[in-house]
Amino acid sequence: MAIRLIYLLGCQIFRWLALLARSSAAKDIEILMLRHQLTVAQRIHPRPRFSWSDRAVMAALLG
């Protein structure tokens, strides 16, 4: 149990260090992507689906 906790803490520390190394533009793109995914998920339909415009926005952000 203690080994797993140490492993998880180590993984989290490496994630934080990787986040510090990323540029602010990469962070901004990730935030925009997550906000867009949230708007798609909040649609009224029972199961949200990505439309072609949603895919175009995500492709533009990732490209």
PDB file of N, CA, C, O and CB in Angstrom:
ATOM      1  N   MET A   1       0.829  -1.192   0.000  1.00  0.00           N
ATOM      2  CA  MET A   1       0.000   0.000   0.000  1.00  0.00           C
ATOM      3  C   MET A   1       0.869   1.249   0.000  1.00  0.00           C
ATOM      4  O   MET A   1       0.593   2.195  -0.738  1.00  0.00           O
ATOM      5  CB  MET A   1      -0.940   0.002   1.207  1.00  0.00           C
ATOM      6  N   ALA A   2       1.913   1.263   0.819  1.00  0.00           N
ATOM      7  CA  ALA A   2       2.798   2.434   0.902  1.00  0.00           C
ATOM      8  C   ALA A   2       3.550   2.630  -0.406  1.00  0.00           C
ATOM      9  O   ALA A   2       3.785   3.763  -0.825  1.00  0.00           O
ATOM     10  CB  ALA A   2       3.796   2.282   2.068  1.00  0.00           C
ATOM     11  N   ILE A   3       3.927   1.535  -1.052  1.00  0.00           N
ATOM     12  CA  ILE A   3       4.649   1.641  -2.329  1.00  0.00           C
ATOM     13  C   ILE A   3       3.749   2.264  -3.384  1.00  0.00           C
ATOM     14  O   ILE A   3       4.206   3.089  -4.175  1.00  0.00           O
ATOM     15  CB  ILE A   3       5.147   0.252  -2.802  1.00  0.00           C
ATOM     16  N   ARG A   4       2.488   1.885  -3.408  1.00  0.00           N
ATOM     17  CA  ARG A   4       1.548   2.456  -4.374  1.00  0.00           C
ATOM     18  C   ARG A   4       1.367   3.954  -4.125  1.00  0.00           C
ATOM     19  O   ARG A   4       1.307   4.737  -5.073  1.00  0.00           O
ATOM     20  CB  ARG A   4       0.185   1.733  -4.296  1.00  0.00           C
ATOM     21  N   LEU A   5       1.282   4.352  -2.870  1.00  0.00           N
ATOM     22  CA  LEU A   5       1.141   5.760  -2.536  1.00  0.00           C
ATOM     23  C   LEU A   5       2.365   6.552  -2.983  1.00  0.00           C
ATOM     24  O   LEU A   5       2.230   7.641  -3.540  1.00  0.00           O
ATOM     25  CB  LEU A   5       0.920   5.930  -1.034  1.00  0.00           C
ATOM     26  N   ILE A   6       3.543   6.017  -2.744  1.00  0.00           N
ATOM     27  CA  ILE A   6       4.773   6.684  -3.182  1.00  0.00           C
ATOM     28  C   ILE A   6       4.804   6.779  -4.703  1.00  0.00           C
ATOM     29  O   ILE A   6       5.193   7.809  -5.255  1.00  0.00           O
ATOM     30  CB  ILE A   6       6.022   5.930  -2.664  1.00  0.00           C
ATOM     31  N   TYR A   7       4.399   5.713  -5.381  1.00  0.00           N
ATOM     32  CA  TYR A   7       4.356   5.714  -6.843  1.00  0.00           C
ATOM     33  C   TYR A   7       3.396   6.784  -7.362  1.00  0.00           C
ATOM     34  O   TYR A   7       3.740   7.530  -8.279  1.00  0.00           O
ATOM     35  CB  TYR A   7       3.939   4.332  -7.366  1.00  0.00           C
ATOM     36  N   LEU A   8       2.190   6.864  -6.782  1.00  0.00           N
ATOM     37  CA  LEU A   8       1.212   7.856  -7.224  1.00  0.00           C
ATOM     38  C   LEU A   8       1.691   9.277  -6.951  1.00  0.00           C
ATOM     39  O   LEU A   8       1.487  10.164  -7.781  1.00  0.00           O
ATOM     40  CB  LEU A   8      -0.127   7.620  -6.535  1.00  0.00           C
ATOM     41  N   LEU A   9       2.316   9.505  -5.817  1.00  0.00           N
ATOM     42  CA  LEU A   9       2.873  10.829  -5.524  1.00  0.00           C
ATOM     43  C   LEU A   9       3.979  11.186  -6.506  1.00  0.00           C
ATOM     44  O   LEU A   9       4.053  12.323  -6.971  1.00  0.00           O
ATOM     45  CB  LEU A   9       3.409  10.882  -4.090  1.00  0.00           C
ATOM     46  N   GLY A  10       4.831  10.231  -6.821  1.00  0.00           N
ATOM     47  CA  GLY A  10       5.891  10.462  -7.809  1.00  0.00           C
ATOM     48  C   GLY A  10       5.322  10.803  -9.174  1.00  0.00           C
ATOM     49  O   GLY A  10       5.814  11.711  -9.844  1.00  0.00           O
ATOM     50  N   CYS A  11       4.294  10.085  -9.589  1.00  0.00           N
ATOM     51  CA  CYS A  11       3.650  10.367 -10.882  1.00  0.00           C
ATOM     52  C   CYS A  11       3.058  11.763 -10.900  1.00  0.00           C
ATOM     53  O   CYS A  11       3.171  12.476 -11.897  1.00  0.00           O
ATOM     54  CB  CYS A  11       2.557   9.332 -11.180  1.00  0.00           C
ATOM     55  N   GLN A  12       2.424  12.158  -9.800  1.00  0.00           N
ATOM     56  CA  GLN A  12       1.823  13.492  -9.736  1.00  0.00           C
ATOM     57  C   GLN A  12       2.891  14.578  -9.786  1.00  0.00           C
ATOM     58  O   GLN A  12       2.698  15.605 -10.437  1.00  0.00           O
ATOM     59  CB  GLN A  12       0.982  13.639  -8.461  1.00  0.00           C
ATOM     60  N   ILE A  13       4.000  14.366  -9.117  1.00  0.00           N
ATOM     61  CA  ILE A  13       5.095  15.343  -9.150  1.00  0.00           C
ATOM     62  C   ILE A  13       5.634  15.486 -10.563  1.00  0.00           C
ATOM     63  O   ILE A  13       5.913  16.602 -11.002  1.00  0.00           O
ATOM     64  CB  ILE A  13       6.228  14.930  -8.189  1.00  0.00           C
ATOM     65  N   PHE A  14       5.788  14.384 -11.284  1.00  0.00           N
ATOM     66  CA  PHE A  14       6.265  14.458 -12.665  1.00  0.00           C
ATOM     67  C   PHE A  14       5.257  15.171 -13.565  1.00  0.00           C
ATOM     68  O   PHE A  14       5.653  15.887 -14.485  1.00  0.00           O
ATOM     69  CB  PHE A  14       6.546  13.053 -13.204  1.00  0.00           C
ATOM     70  N   ARG A  15       3.958  14.985 -13.312  1.00  0.00           N
ATOM     71  CA  ARG A  15       2.939  15.712 -14.085  1.00  0.00           C
ATOM     72  C   ARG A  15       3.051  17.211 -13.841  1.00  0.00           C
ATOM     73  O   ARG A  15       2.936  18.004 -14.776  1.00  0.00           O
ATOM     74  CB  ARG A  15       1.521  15.220 -13.718  1.00  0.00           C
ATOM     75  N   TRP A  16       3.274  17.603 -12.586  1.00  0.00           N
ATOM     76  CA  TRP A  16       3.419  19.027 -12.267  1.00  0.00           C
ATOM     77  C   TRP A  16       4.660  19.605 -12.936  1.00  0.00           C
ATOM     78  O   TRP A  16       4.626  20.722 -13.451  1.00  0.00           O
ATOM     79  CB  TRP A  16       3.492  19.237 -10.743  1.00  0.00           C
ATOM     80  N   LEU A  17       5.751  18.852 -12.930  1.00  0.00           N
ATOM     81  CA  LEU A  17       6.974  19.332 -13.577  1.00  0.00           C
ATOM     82  C   LEU A  17       6.778  19.462 -15.089  1.00  0.00           C
ATOM     83  O   LEU A  17       7.275  20.405 -15.705  1.00  0.00           O
ATOM     84  CB  LEU A  17       8.148  18.384 -13.274  1.00  0.00           C
ATOM     85  N   ALA A  18       6.062  18.523 -15.673  1.00  0.00           N
ATOM     86  CA  ALA A  18       5.783  18.607 -17.111  1.00  0.00           C
ATOM     87  C   ALA A  18       4.899  19.807 -17.415  1.00  0.00           C
ATOM     88  O   ALA A  18       5.065  20.459 -18.446  1.00  0.00           O
ATOM     89  CB  ALA A  18       5.111  17.314 -17.612  1.00  0.00           C
ATOM     90  N   LEU A  19       3.966  20.100 -16.527  1.00  0.00           N
ATOM     91  CA  LEU A  19       3.102  21.253 -16.712  1.00  0.00           C
ATOM     92  C   LEU A  19       3.905  22.549 -16.647  1.00  0.00           C
ATOM     93  O   LEU A  19       3.631  23.481 -17.404  1.00  0.00           O
ATOM     94  CB  LEU A  19       1.994  21.262 -15.660  1.00  0.00           C
ATOM     95  N   LEU A  20       4.883  22.620 -15.762  1.00  0.00           N
ATOM     96  CA  LEU A  20       5.727  23.813 -15.669  1.00  0.00           C
ATOM     97  C   LEU A  20       6.572  24.006 -16.926  1.00  0.00           C
ATOM     98  O   LEU A  20       6.871  25.137 -17.308  1.00  0.00           O
ATOM     99  CB  LEU A  20       6.635  23.722 -14.444  1.00  0.00           C
ATOM    100  N   ALA A  21       6.956  22.902 -17.567  1.00  0.00           N
ATOM    101  CA  ALA A  21       7.805  22.977 -18.753  1.00  0.00           C
ATOM    102  C   ALA A  21       7.028  23.362 -20.014  1.00  0.00           C
ATOM    103  O   ALA A  21       7.628  23.771 -21.008  1.00  0.00           O
ATOM    104  CB  ALA A  21       8.497  21.650 -18.970  1.00  0.00           C
ATOM    105  N   ARG A  22       5.707  23.236 -19.982  1.00  0.00           N
ATOM    106  CA  ARG A  22       4.910  23.545 -21.164  1.00  0.00           C
ATOM    107  C   ARG A  22       4.797  25.046 -21.369  1.00  0.00           C
ATOM    108  O   ARG A  22       4.842  25.827 -20.419  1.00  0.00           O
ATOM    109  CB  ARG A  22       3.522  22.927 -21.047  1.00  0.00           C
ATOM    110  N   SER A  23       4.651  25.425 -22.612  1.00  0.00           N
ATOM    111  CA  SER A  23       4.508  26.843 -22.918  1.00  0.00           C
ATOM    112  C   SER A  23       3.106  27.318 -22.569  1.00  0.00           C
ATOM    113  O   SER A  23       2.189  26.515 -22.399  1.00  0.00           O
ATOM    114  CB  SER A  23       4.811  27.113 -24.398  1.00  0.00           C
ATOM    115  N   SER A  24       2.954  28.613 -22.466  1.00  0.00           N
ATOM    116  CA  SER A  24       1.644  29.159 -22.136  1.00  0.00           C
ATOM    117  C   SER A  24       0.678  28.976 -23.301  1.00  0.00           C
ATOM    118  O   SER A  24      -0.527  28.852 -23.081  1.00  0.00           O
ATOM    119  CB  SER A  24       1.758  30.642 -21.766  1.00  0.00           C
ATOM    120  N   ALA A  25       1.179  28.957 -24.532  1.00  0.00           N
ATOM    121  CA  ALA A  25       0.309  28.737 -25.694  1.00  0.00           C
ATOM    122  C   ALA A  25      -0.288  27.330 -25.654  1.00  0.00           C
ATOM    123  O   ALA A  25      -1.467  27.147 -25.955  1.00  0.00           O
ATOM    124  CB  ALA A  25       1.095  28.949 -27.013  1.00  0.00           C
ATOM    125  N   ALA A  26       0.516  26.343 -25.285  1.00  0.00           N
ATOM    126  CA  ALA A  26       0.019  24.969 -25.196  1.00  0.00           C
ATOM    127  C   ALA A  26      -1.043  24.852 -24.109  1.00  0.00           C
ATOM    128  O   ALA A  26      -2.034  24.141 -24.277  1.00  0.00           O
ATOM    129  CB  ALA A  26       1.176  23.991 -24.917  1.00  0.00           C
ATOM    130  N   LYS A  27      -0.837  25.544 -23.003  1.00  0.00           N
ATOM    131  CA  LYS A  27      -1.826  25.529 -21.918  1.00  0.00           C
ATOM    132  C   LYS A  27      -3.119  26.208 -22.361  1.00  0.00           C
ATOM    133  O   LYS A  27      -4.212  25.735 -22.048  1.00  0.00           O
ATOM    134  CB  LYS A  27      -1.264  26.225 -20.660  1.00  0.00           C
ATOM    135  N   ASP A  28      -2.996  27.318 -23.089  1.00  0.00           N
ATOM    136  CA  ASP A  28      -4.185  28.014 -23.573  1.00  0.00           C
ATOM    137  C   ASP A  28      -4.980  27.156 -24.549  1.00  0.00           C
ATOM    138  O   ASP A  28      -6.211  27.153 -24.516  1.00  0.00           O
ATOM    139  CB  ASP A  28      -3.792  29.325 -24.237  1.00  0.00           C
ATOM    140  N   ILE A  29      -4.284  26.434 -25.411  1.00  0.00           N
ATOM    141  CA  ILE A  29      -4.965  25.555 -26.367  1.00  0.00           C
ATOM    142  C   ILE A  29      -5.693  24.436 -25.632  1.00  0.00           C
ATOM    143  O   ILE A  29      -6.815  24.080 -25.992  1.00  0.00           O
ATOM    144  CB  ILE A  29      -3.957  24.964 -27.378  1.00  0.00           C
ATOM    145  N   GLU A  30      -5.055  23.879 -24.599  1.00  0.00           N
ATOM    146  CA  GLU A  30      -5.704  22.820 -23.832  1.00  0.00           C
ATOM    147  C   GLU A  30      -6.956  23.342 -23.132  1.00  0.00           C
ATOM    148  O   GLU A  30      -7.977  22.655 -23.088  1.00  0.00           O
ATOM    149  CB  GLU A  30      -4.731  22.231 -22.806  1.00  0.00           C
ATOM    150  N   ILE A  31      -6.882  24.553 -22.587  1.00  0.00           N
ATOM    151  CA  ILE A  31      -8.044  25.136 -21.920  1.00  0.00           C
ATOM    152  C   ILE A  31      -9.179  25.350 -22.910  1.00  0.00           C
ATOM    153  O   ILE A  31     -10.333  25.047 -22.607  1.00  0.00           O
ATOM    154  CB  ILE A  31      -7.670  26.464 -21.249  1.00  0.00           C
ATOM    155  N   LEU A  32      -8.855  25.874 -24.102  1.00  0.00           N
ATOM    156  CA  LEU A  32      -9.894  26.073 -25.119  1.00  0.00           C
ATOM    157  C   LEU A  32     -10.524  24.757 -25.543  1.00  0.00           C
ATOM    158  O   LEU A  32     -11.738  24.671 -25.731  1.00  0.00           O
ATOM    159  CB  LEU A  32      -9.314  26.782 -26.337  1.00  0.00           C
ATOM    160  N   MET A  33      -9.695  23.733 -25.691  1.00  0.00           N
ATOM    161  CA  MET A  33     -10.192  22.416 -26.087  1.00  0.00           C
ATOM    162  C   MET A  33     -11.119  21.853 -25.011  1.00  0.00           C
ATOM    163  O   MET A  33     -12.183  21.322 -25.330  1.00  0.00           O
ATOM    164  CB  MET A  33      -9.017  21.447 -26.344  1.00  0.00           C
ATOM    165  N   LEU A  34     -10.733  21.962 -23.767  1.00  0.00           N
ATOM    166  CA  LEU A  34     -11.565  21.444 -22.678  1.00  0.00           C
ATOM    167  C   LEU A  34     -12.874  22.220 -22.549  1.00  0.00           C
ATOM    168  O   LEU A  34     -13.916  21.630 -22.264  1.00  0.00           O
ATOM    169  CB  LEU A  34     -10.798  21.499 -21.358  1.00  0.00           C
ATOM    170  N   ARG A  35     -12.829  23.536 -22.758  1.00  0.00           N
ATOM    171  CA  ARG A  35     -14.055  24.332 -22.714  1.00  0.00           C
ATOM    172  C   ARG A  35     -15.007  23.927 -23.833  1.00  0.00           C
ATOM    173  O   ARG A  35     -16.219  23.858 -23.629  1.00  0.00           O
ATOM    174  CB  ARG A  35     -13.727  25.826 -22.816  1.00  0.00           C
ATOM    175  N   HIS A  36     -14.453  23.659 -25.017  1.00  0.00           N
ATOM    176  CA  HIS A  36     -15.299  23.250 -26.135  1.00  0.00           C
ATOM    177  C   HIS A  36     -15.925  21.887 -25.859  1.00  0.00           C
ATOM    178  O   HIS A  36     -17.106  21.676 -26.138  1.00  0.00           O
ATOM    179  CB  HIS A  36     -14.487  23.211 -27.441  1.00  0.00           C
ATOM    180  N   GLN A  37     -15.142  20.967 -25.317  1.00  0.00           N
ATOM    181  CA  GLN A  37     -15.678  19.654 -24.982  1.00  0.00           C
ATOM    182  C   GLN A  37     -16.775  19.776 -23.929  1.00  0.00           C
ATOM    183  O   GLN A  37     -17.757  19.035 -23.974  1.00  0.00           O
ATOM    184  CB  GLN A  37     -14.560  18.727 -24.484  1.00  0.00           C
ATOM    185  N   LEU A  38     -16.623  20.691 -22.991  1.00  0.00           N
ATOM    186  CA  LEU A  38     -17.638  20.899 -21.969  1.00  0.00           C
ATOM    187  C   LEU A  38     -18.930  21.425 -22.570  1.00  0.00           C
ATOM    188  O   LEU A  38     -20.011  20.998 -22.165  1.00  0.00           O
ATOM    189  CB  LEU A  38     -17.129  21.860 -20.909  1.00  0.00           C
ATOM    190  N   THR A  39     -18.846  22.345 -23.530  1.00  0.00           N
ATOM    191  CA  THR A  39     -20.065  22.856 -24.150  1.00  0.00           C
ATOM    192  C   THR A  39     -20.777  21.753 -24.930  1.00  0.00           C
ATOM    193  O   THR A  39     -22.006  21.706 -24.956  1.00  0.00           O
ATOM    194  CB  THR A  39     -19.742  24.040 -25.077  1.00  0.00           C
ATOM    195  N   VAL A  40     -20.014  20.873 -25.560  1.00  0.00           N
ATOM    196  CA  VAL A  40     -20.633  19.750 -26.278  1.00  0.00           C
ATOM    197  C   VAL A  40     -21.315  18.812 -25.281  1.00  0.00           C
ATOM    198  O   VAL A  40     -22.414  18.323 -25.540  1.00  0.00           O
ATOM    199  CB  VAL A  40     -19.570  18.973 -27.117  1.00  0.00           C
ATOM    200  N   ALA A  41     -20.670  18.564 -24.150  1.00  0.00           N
ATOM    201  CA  ALA A  41     -21.231  17.649 -23.154  1.00  0.00           C
ATOM    202  C   ALA A  41     -22.473  18.222 -22.481  1.00  0.00           C
ATOM    203  O   ALA A  41     -23.311  17.465 -21.991  1.00  0.00           O
ATOM    204  CB  ALA A  41     -20.187  17.319 -22.103  1.00  0.00           C
ATOM    205  N   GLN A  42     -22.604  19.544 -22.450  1.00  0.00           N
ATOM    206  CA  GLN A  42     -23.738  20.161 -21.770  1.00  0.00           C
ATOM    207  C   GLN A  42     -24.950  20.336 -22.680  1.00  0.00           C
ATOM    208  O   GLN A  42     -25.955  20.911 -22.259  1.00  0.00           O
ATOM    209  CB  GLN A  42     -23.331  21.499 -21.212  1.00  0.00           C
ATOM    210  N   ARG A  43     -24.875  19.864 -23.887  1.00  0.00           N
ATOM    211  CA  ARG A  43     -26.032  19.966 -24.778  1.00  0.00           C
ATOM    212  C   ARG A  43     -27.184  19.139 -24.239  1.00  0.00           C
ATOM    213  O   ARG A  43     -26.988  18.212 -23.452  1.00  0.00           O
ATOM    214  CB  ARG A  43     -25.670  19.509 -26.202  1.00  0.00           C
ATOM    215  N   ILE A  44     -28.376  19.483 -24.668  1.00  0.00           N
ATOM    216  CA  ILE A  44     -29.589  18.878 -24.115  1.00  0.00           C
ATOM    217  C   ILE A  44     -29.796  17.437 -24.596  1.00  0.00           C
ATOM    218  O   ILE A  44     -30.482  16.663 -23.928  1.00  0.00           O
ATOM    219  CB  ILE A  44     -30.800  19.720 -24.485  1.00  0.00           C
ATOM    220  N   HIS A  45     -29.235  17.078 -25.705  1.00  0.00           N
ATOM    221  CA  HIS A  45     -29.439  15.728 -26.245  1.00  0.00           C
ATOM    222  C   HIS A  45     -29.055  14.689 -25.198  1.00  0.00           C
ATOM    223  O   HIS A  45     -28.182  14.929 -24.364  1.00  0.00           O
ATOM    224  CB  HIS A  45     -28.612  15.520 -27.543  1.00  0.00           C
ATOM    225  N   PRO A  46     -29.713  13.531 -25.248  1.00  0.00           N
ATOM    226  CA  PRO A  46     -29.406  12.507 -24.254  1.00  0.00           C
ATOM    227  C   PRO A  46     -27.947  12.032 -24.330  1.00  0.00           C
ATOM    228  O   PRO A  46     -27.331  11.744 -23.304  1.00  0.00           O
ATOM    229  CB  PRO A  46     -30.342  11.322 -24.434  1.00  0.00           C
ATOM    230  N   ARG A  47     -27.417  11.956 -25.512  1.00  0.00           N
ATOM    231  CA  ARG A  47     -26.020  11.566 -25.670  1.00  0.00           C
ATOM    232  C   ARG A  47     -25.370  12.582 -26.600  1.00  0.00           C
ATOM    233  O   ARG A  47     -25.685  12.615 -27.789  1.00  0.00           O
ATOM    234  CB  ARG A  47     -25.883  10.099 -26.232  1.00  0.00           C
ATOM    235  N   PRO A  48     -24.472  13.409 -26.081  1.00  0.00           N
ATOM    236  CA  PRO A  48     -23.873  14.441 -26.930  1.00  0.00           C
ATOM    237  C   PRO A  48     -23.034  13.829 -28.042  1.00  0.00           C
ATOM    238  O   PRO A  48     -22.305  12.857 -27.843  1.00  0.00           O
ATOM    239  CB  PRO A  48     -23.017  15.386 -26.094  1.00  0.00           C
ATOM    240  N   ARG A  49     -23.158  14.420 -29.194  1.00  0.00           N
ATOM    241  CA  ARG A  49     -22.379  13.980 -30.353  1.00  0.00           C
ATOM    242  C   ARG A  49     -21.641  15.181 -30.916  1.00  0.00           C
ATOM    243  O   ARG A  49     -22.136  16.307 -30.883  1.00  0.00           O
ATOM    244  CB  ARG A  49     -23.291  13.323 -31.441  1.00  0.00           C
ATOM    245  N   PHE A  50     -20.455  14.921 -31.430  1.00  0.00           N
ATOM    246  CA  PHE A  50     -19.680  15.979 -32.054  1.00  0.00           C
ATOM    247  C   PHE A  50     -20.180  16.205 -33.475  1.00  0.00           C
ATOM    248  O   PHE A  50     -20.287  15.264 -34.261  1.00  0.00           O
ATOM    249  CB  PHE A  50     -18.176  15.634 -32.051  1.00  0.00           C
ATOM    250  N   SER A  51     -20.482  17.446 -33.793  1.00  0.00           N
ATOM    251  CA  SER A  51     -20.878  17.780 -35.163  1.00  0.00           C
ATOM    252  C   SER A  51     -19.617  18.066 -35.968  1.00  0.00           C
ATOM    253  O   SER A  51     -18.513  18.074 -35.424  1.00  0.00           O
ATOM    254  CB  SER A  51     -21.857  19.007 -35.194  1.00  0.00           C
ATOM    255  N   TRP A  52     -19.784  18.299 -37.253  1.00  0.00           N
ATOM    256  CA  TRP A  52     -18.609  18.568 -38.086  1.00  0.00           C
ATOM    257  C   TRP A  52     -17.942  19.874 -37.659  1.00  0.00           C
ATOM    258  O   TRP A  52     -16.723  20.007 -37.770  1.00  0.00           O
ATOM    259  CB  TRP A  52     -19.004  18.632 -39.580  1.00  0.00           C
ATOM    260  N   SER A  53     -18.716  20.831 -37.176  1.00  0.00           N
ATOM    261  CA  SER A  53     -18.107  22.084 -36.731  1.00  0.00           C
ATOM    262  C   SER A  53     -17.316  21.878 -35.440  1.00  0.00           C
ATOM    263  O   SER A  53     -16.277  22.508 -35.244  1.00  0.00           O
ATOM    264  CB  SER A  53     -19.184  23.161 -36.527  1.00  0.00           C
ATOM    265  N   ASP A  54     -17.802  20.999 -34.557  1.00  0.00           N
ATOM    266  CA  ASP A  54     -17.050  20.681 -33.342  1.00  0.00           C
ATOM    267  C   ASP A  54     -15.712  20.037 -33.695  1.00  0.00           C
ATOM    268  O   ASP A  54     -14.677  20.377 -33.121  1.00  0.00           O
ATOM    269  CB  ASP A  54     -17.868  19.748 -32.428  1.00  0.00           C
ATOM    270  N   ARG A  55     -15.746  19.116 -34.633  1.00  0.00           N
ATOM    271  CA  ARG A  55     -14.521  18.460 -35.051  1.00  0.00           C
ATOM    272  C   ARG A  55     -13.567  19.446 -35.726  1.00  0.00           C
ATOM    273  O   ARG A  55     -12.351  19.335 -35.569  1.00  0.00           O
ATOM    274  CB  ARG A  55     -14.840  17.305 -35.991  1.00  0.00           C
ATOM    275  N   ALA A  56     -14.104  20.400 -36.470  1.00  0.00           N
ATOM    276  CA  ALA A  56     -13.268  21.399 -37.132  1.00  0.00           C
ATOM    277  C   ALA A  56     -12.567  22.288 -36.099  1.00  0.00           C
ATOM    278  O   ALA A  56     -11.389  22.611 -36.248  1.00  0.00           O
ATOM    279  CB  ALA A  56     -14.115  22.260 -38.092  1.00  0.00           C
ATOM    280  N   VAL A  57     -13.294  22.676 -35.060  1.00  0.00           N
ATOM    281  CA  VAL A  57     -12.697  23.512 -34.005  1.00  0.00           C
ATOM    282  C   VAL A  57     -11.584  22.749 -33.314  1.00  0.00           C
ATOM    283  O   VAL A  57     -10.502  23.296 -33.097  1.00  0.00           O
ATOM    284  CB  VAL A  57     -13.766  23.954 -32.973  1.00  0.00           C
ATOM    285  N   MET A  58     -11.830  21.493 -32.964  1.00  0.00           N
ATOM    286  CA  MET A  58     -10.801  20.711 -32.289  1.00  0.00           C
ATOM    287  C   MET A  58      -9.606  20.462 -33.195  1.00  0.00           C
ATOM    288  O   MET A  58      -8.466  20.501 -32.732  1.00  0.00           O
ATOM    289  CB  MET A  58     -11.374  19.387 -31.811  1.00  0.00           C
ATOM    290  N   ALA A  59      -9.843  20.209 -34.469  1.00  0.00           N
ATOM    291  CA  ALA A  59      -8.736  20.004 -35.392  1.00  0.00           C
ATOM    292  C   ALA A  59      -7.908  21.280 -35.547  1.00  0.00           C
ATOM    293  O   ALA A  59      -6.682  21.217 -35.637  1.00  0.00           O
ATOM    294  CB  ALA A  59      -9.261  19.543 -36.753  1.00  0.00           C
ATOM    295  N   ALA A  60      -8.567  22.424 -35.579  1.00  0.00           N
ATOM    296  CA  ALA A  60      -7.843  23.693 -35.693  1.00  0.00           C
ATOM    297  C   ALA A  60      -7.005  23.955 -34.448  1.00  0.00           C
ATOM    298  O   ALA A  60      -5.880  24.445 -34.547  1.00  0.00           O
ATOM    299  CB  ALA A  60      -8.822  24.853 -35.923  1.00  0.00           C
ATOM    300  N   LEU A  61      -7.550  23.630 -33.276  1.00  0.00           N
ATOM    301  CA  LEU A  61      -6.800  23.834 -32.037  1.00  0.00           C
ATOM    302  C   LEU A  61      -5.607  22.882 -31.923  1.00  0.00           C
ATOM    303  O   LEU A  61      -4.556  23.254 -31.400  1.00  0.00           O
ATOM    304  CB  LEU A  61      -7.719  23.653 -30.837  1.00  0.00           C
ATOM    305  N   LEU A  62      -5.775  21.678 -32.406  1.00  0.00           N
ATOM    306  CA  LEU A  62      -4.703  20.698 -32.305  1.00  0.00           C
ATOM    307  C   LEU A  62      -3.672  20.836 -33.420  1.00  0.00           C
ATOM    308  O   LEU A  62      -2.538  20.377 -33.282  1.00  0.00           O
ATOM    309  CB  LEU A  62      -5.279  19.309 -32.319  1.00  0.00           C
ATOM    310  N   GLY A  63      -4.062  21.465 -34.518  1.00  0.00           N
ATOM    311  CA  GLY A  63      -3.164  21.555 -35.679  1.00  0.00           C
ATOM    312  C   GLY A  63      -2.242  22.636 -35.621  1.00  0.00           C
ATOM    313  O   GLY A  63      -1.439  22.813 -36.537  1.00  0.00           O
TER     314      GLY A  63
END
